Amino acid sequence: MEKRGDFPKRIALTSRNVAWDLGEVKAWIEGRKASGDQAARPGQTVIVS
């Protein structure tokens, strides 16, 4: 999702540790709630018409 631009970009802290901006993640969560979009569950087929 991050690579597609559908999730906030990570911040490199060190060569092996990353973090995300809490405000950006909270805004992303609220946007998902407001849109009604739900992620597909593993093992379930989603049919879009």
C-alpha positions in Angstrom: 0.0 0.0 0.0 2.8 2.3 0.8 4.4 1.8 -2.6 1.1 2.5 -4.4 0.7 5.7 -2.4 -2.2 4.3 -0.5 -0.5 4.6 2.9 1.8 7.2 4.5 5.5 7.0 3.6 7.9 5.6 6.1 10.6 7.6 7.8 14.0 5.9 7.9 15.4 6.1 11.5 18.4 3.9 10.9 19.4 1.4 8.2 17.2 -1.2 9.9 14.5 0.8 11.6 11.6 2.8 10.2 8.7 4.7 11.6 5.6 6.5 10.4 4.3 9.9 11.3 1.5 9.3 13.8 -0.6 12.2 12.6 -0.4 10.9 9.0 -1.4 7.4 10.1 -4.3 8.6 12.2 -5.5 10.7 9.2 -5.2 7.6 7.0 -7.3 5.6 9.4 -10.0 8.3 9.7 -10.1 8.5 5.9 -10.6 4.7 5.6 -13.4 4.9 8.2 -15.1 7.8 6.4 -14.9 6.1 2.9 -16.3 2.8 4.0 -13.6 0.9 2.2 -12.6 -2.4 3.7 -9.6 -4.5 3.0 -10.3 -7.9 1.4 -9.9 -10.7 4.0 -7.4 -13.5 3.2 -9.0 -16.4 1.5 -12.1 -14.5 0.4 -13.0 -13.7 -3.1 -14.1 -10.1 -3.7 -16.4 -9.6 -6.7 -16.6 -6.0 -8.0 -19.3 -5.2 -10.4 
